[in-house]
């Protein structure tokens, strides 16, 4: 009994020590609910993907495999469209929350992502005020609000685990880092490519206790192998056409060979595609791309140029956005900017803690939040 009371008091003391961060997180949760849940109650959410994924989670909960017949004429398994195992993971919650399940999962995930930012910063530089302000930069990031406007995507949930993964690497928690890596890569078929770069880039961060480098390299290799096999073998096998369904990067090429050839033979053309609508796909295509970069810099993206590991972590996400055939991915729309909300605040934090005066650190943090 005495040990239980002591443990309870210890937990209470820890919560009180961090209550500003918890209060701020609660405020943002209310804001997210006022967007996501209210829009859903007013029929302002989408059938594709939220409706499709809610139906799929319900089928998983009843031990059935969902197919693509809700939006295509064939009955290929839904896993042939996106290899998303998170829907099965969250499916038992449909017994409790019904049609609201995935929206609640997404809101909780973003809140946990913010707390992950806070925990990582406190681990590196234990200044609660500084960590709380920069956590707000992530929760208030321009790429977060469109996430809740009308839809659900498992890639959002996966992205929120990034600061927790980096924290596990820094603390030397090997098993936890593997679990977090697995949690992220099973959310969508291409996340393994991103995590390959994230894991290697993390070797350039201050290590603390740190996991041995070869373990991190192994995690990078596993992430890369997972996505490669899923995209090239598993998903084509599940599809009636026998092909991967989402090859939307014609500016690079139709297959791996063409991509490699174009990158080496036409590097300037590929580089231009990061900033310009080189194929003329939208009347305002170039402006849409430049708008994103402008908002990214205002929201703290300038710090990426001073902390190269975080810039490297952003590179695959930027490439996935800007080289896509669909102009809807280029700007600040939908969920296509949410990964930056978990990276940019850490880059700003990495710059701010190098300042000598505390008032300068706080001023830089507040200015970043103001622009965010």
Buried (B, 14 or more C-beta within 10 A) or exposed (E): EEEEEEEEEEEEEEEEEBEBBBEBBEEBBEBBBEBBBEBBEEEEBBEEBBBBBBBBBBBBBEEEEBBBEEEEEEEBBBBBBBBBBBBBBBBEBBEEEEBBBBBBBBBBBBBBBBBBBBBBBBBBBEBBBBBBBBBBBBBBBBBBBBBBBBBBBBBBBBBBBBBBBBBBBBBBBBEBBBBBBBBBBBBBBBBBBBBBBBBBBBBEBEBEEBBEEEBBEBBBEBBBEBBBEBBEEBBBEBBEEEEBBEEEBEBBBEEEEEBEEBBEEBEEBBEBBBEBBBEEBBEEBBBBBBBBBEBBBBBBBBBBEEBEBBBBBBBBBBBBBBBBEEBEBBBBBBBBBBBBBBBBBBBBBBBBBEEEEEEEBBEBBBEBBEEB
